[in-house]
Amino acid sequence: MKKRPTPSLMMGNYAAVPGSGPTDKVCLNCKHLVRDTCRYRCGQYKTIAKREGRPISPQTPACRYFEDRAEKISTP
């Protein structure tokens, strides 16, 4: 059974509900995660909503649009 995301995880703009993707993955490992200076944003959200989303946590459980990233992003 999947863990239901807490409201604090859902403060940013995500392409889909956090936790609706693979259970062992987080946004940090997703190819749609975009680093914007010192913040992270969901690139898939921008594709769907046609606007820039609010920052998200890279440690959020992956959503259903999750795709493995070829290279890893280092967190500050």
C-alpha positions, 0 to 999 in steps of 0.5 A, spaced: 500 500 500 502 506 498 503 512 503 499 518 502 503 524 501 502 529 507 500 536 505 507 539 507 509 535 501 504 538 496 506 545 497 509 546 490 506 545 483 507 538 481 505 535 474 501 529 478 500 527 485 506 526 489 507 519 491 503 516 485 509 514 481 514 508 483 514 507 490 522 507 491 523 514 487 524 521 489 523 527 484 531 528 485 532 522 480 527 524 475 529 527 468 523 533 469 526 536 475 529 543 473 534 546 477 533 554 478 539 557 481 538 554 488 531 552 487 528 546 484 522 546 479 518 540 475 519 541 468 513 536 466 508 541 470 510 547 466 509 542 460 502 541 462 500 547 465 503 552 460 506 556 466 512 556 471 510 552 477 512 554 484 519 551 487 518 543 489 522 539 494 527 534 490 526 529 496 518 529 494 516 522 493 515 521 485 509 522 481 506 518 475 510 522 470 517 520 473 522 518 468 529 516 470 535 521 470 541 519 466 545 523 470 544 525 478 543 532 480 547 534 486 543 537 492 547 543 495 
